[in-house]
């Protein structure tokens, strides 16, 4: 996943109302409850069914780091789906999404203006229609470049063109992302 996809995932983690289970036993118990069988969890994690049973009963408390990371990742991905969906729906229809980034911004503009790309730090609230497009593209498996295009368009309209009040012919080129954080 790229920086924008990771930023969306991190923002989604912020809307959770309960903490994710911390112990391996609690995490595996949650996965078994979700997937219904220890065999399905074993296939998901790439371990034996007996290992899953040991984690479930508490006989084995600390799996190797790669397996521990897989368990944690799968639990985080499945934790509180209705809360996540409700927050995405709220952002896509009413509240929008806030983007904070430091990236290279270049321009295609009228003659006489400087169009050299330079590093800028921008925090801007994007309206719900951009949030909806971003969520839909992320869910559909869009590439990082496609997600960048949606964010660039939103920043272009809201920040650089001031909601259509200035710089009518300006086109923003959004590259070289140093970091990006999102909140909704």
N, C-alpha and C positions, 0 to 999 in steps of 0.2 A: 504494500500500500504506500502511496505517496504522502507528502506532507499535508495536503488538503484533506485527503481521506482520513489520515490519522487525526487531524484537527477536529474533524466532524465526530470521530469516535470518542475523542477525549471530551468534547462538549457534551456528548450523549451521556458519558459517565457522570457528569456533574448534575444531571437531573434526577439521578436515582434517589429514592426516599429512604432506602435501607442499605446498610453496608453489605458488601459482598462477603460470603462466608470466608473465614480466614484459615481454618484448619483443613488439611488434606481430607480428613474423614468427612467433614461437613460439605466440602466441595464435591467429593465423589458421590455422597448421598444425594446432593442436588442433581447431579448429572444422571444418576440412576433413576431418580424420580422423573426427570424430563424425558429420558430416552426409553424408560420402562424395563430394560434388562441390562445386566452386567456385561453381557456379550456385546451389545450395541456400544456401550461406553468403552469397552476394550478395543473395539474396532476403530472408534473415533480417536482414541488416544494412541493407538499403535502399541498396545501392551497386551499381555495375556489376560484372559478372563479371571484367572486365579489371582493375578496381581490386583485387579480391580476389587475382587472380593476381600483381599487383605487390607487394602486401603479403606474399604467400607466398614470392616469390623474393627479397624484400629490396630491390627497386628503389625502393620507397616505404616509408620507415620510420616516418614520423609522420603519421597521418591527422588530419583536423580533429577538434577536441575532441568534438563530438557523436558522430561515428563511433567515435572512440577509446573513449568511454564505453560505447557499445553493444557494441563488441567485448569490453571488459572485463566488462561485465554478463553477456553470454551465456556467456563462459568460466567466470566464477564460478558461474553457475547450473548448469553442466554438469560441473564439476570434481569428481572422486571421488564418484560417486553411491553406490557400495557402502559407502564409509566413512560417508557421511551416513546412509544407511539403517540401517546397523548401530548407529550412535550413537542414532538416533531409537528404534530397536527396544529398545535397552538402557534408555533413559530411560522408555519407555512400559511396560516390563514389570518393571524392577527398581529403577532408581536415582531416577527422578522428575526434576523440573526445579526450579531455583532462580530465583526472581523477585525482582528488586530494582526498586523503583519509588518515585517520589514523585508522589503524586496526591491529589485531593480524595476523601475518604471521608466519606460520610454514613451515617446509620443509621435504620432503622425498628425501634424497640425498645419496651420496656415504658414506661408513663407514669412521668414523674419523671426519666428519663435524658435527657441532652443528645443531640440528634440532628442538630445543626448540622454541616454538612459543613466539614471543615477539612483542610488540607494535611498529609499524613503521609509520612514516608519509611519504607518497610517492606522488609525483606529476609526472605523466607520460602521454605523448601523445600517444594514441593508434591509429593505422592506420585505414583506412576506412573499411576494412573487419570486424574488431571487432565492429566498430560503427554500421555497417549494421546488424550484428548478434544481437547486443544489442537492436536496434530499432525493428527488426522483432520479437524478443522474447517478448519484452515489449508490442507490439501491439497485439500479440497472447495471452496475458494474462499469461505469464510465472510466475512461483513462484519466490519468492525472492532468494531462493537457486539456481535456474537455472540462474538468472541474476548474482548472485555472481560468479557462475562458469565461465561465459563468461568474466567478469571483471578479475577474478583470472587468467584465461588463458592468457589474454592480458597482464596483469602485469608480469606474469611469463616470457612470451616471450620477451617483450620489456625491462623490467627493470632488472629482475634477470638473464636472459640468454643473455642479451645485443644483441637482435635480432639474436640469434643462434650462437654467437661467443664464448660463454663460458657456463660452467655448463650444459652440455648436458643431464645428467640424472636427473636433478632437477625437482621436482614436488612441486608446491607451494600450501599451504593450507591457504585459505583466510577466516578468521572468526573474530568474535568480532568487527564488524565495529563500531567505535566511531562516525565518521562522514564521509560522502562522498559528494563531489561536482563535477559536471561535466560541461563542457563547449564545445560548438561546433560552 
